[in-house]
């Protein structure tokens, strides 16, 4: 029996949250963690049909729709949360009407079933846990998909309160600390203005406390230990605790070999550590898996690997090779997600500027703006049209 609730990652992102995990991973979750969302959705829908009075499959359906939308838009990778809260400035996503209806119908069904059980027994720990998880997933949707921050804070606060009731009754129920830990971390990570808003409505957070709660889930949880590992890996990267993130990502990558995002995250972390050799080794592994049509890697466009390699070489000042790779990536931008595509165009412009060719940089910046007009990279690109890009260090 499993329950879920993720704000995040990274959103949160992973920074935000996944409450799906378990030590024994069902077929549905095998699909989920390997990024096979249509198969996962079908499995959870069948599960809800087999056991219609169980609230958890409905929450799993909603969770899968949330992650599928983030995956489609290229925002599952924790680069999303590695800076100064860039996720707070991203525009909302645009899921289909059918997906939105299914999401909210599933959450409503889960909450209705839990409410009925809690009316019979207000101390029903399983129901308290399940309803908290449902509100956690709903809060993630409001935060990441709709950018309705007030609704998101309200839902995640409800989720945390329900799970606090669980741990008050049973302090050893470590899995219920997941939502509470994410709640503490996210609120504690908000920029100054947002923190003032949260204090005004009676909410506050503590990043360090949130991380410790997640570590307790990782060590003692029965169902959410796996998700705690995923979330901690993303959180450690955001906090620049790279040496703690690497072993978690390595183990997760071995366990879910079709999840290519985990290997791309390792590339980013080795790069952040200044270990160019290991970063390139992982990229070589990804390219080999892609070229050999390994399960999960057949869908990875060559341009996605070229972007990762070019971006790495950009930061290591190998501008000629990086420029060649970005030119190849932007020659076929329709295969890229929004996040990768807009960054590729901006990097191409920056590389032209670094080579002293601002006349070639301007069209690239304009393409970045057109590719994803509301993104941070588009906003940044606008600045470079009038003032050529220069490396600060």
Secondary structure, 3 states (H helix, E strand, C coil): CCCCCCCECEEEEECCCCCCCCCCCCHHHHHHHCCCHHHHHHHHHHHHHHCCCCCHHHHHHHHHHHHHHHHHCCCCCHHHHCCCCHHHHCCCCCCCHHHHHHHHHHHHHHHHHHHHHHHHCCCCHHHHHHHHHHHHHHHHHHHHHHCCHHHHHHHHHHHHHHHHHHHHHCCCCHHHHHHHHHHHHHHHHCCHHHHHHHHHCCCCCCHHHHHHHHHHHHHHCCCCHHHHHHHHHHHHHHCCCHHHHHHHHHHHHHHCCCCHHHHHHHHHHHHHHCCHHHHHHHHHHHHHHHHCCCCCCCCCCHHHHHHHHHHHHHHCCCHHHHHHHHHHHHCCHHHCCHHHHHHHHHHHHHHHHHCCCHHHHHHHHHHHHHHCCCCHHHHHHHHHHHCCCCCCC
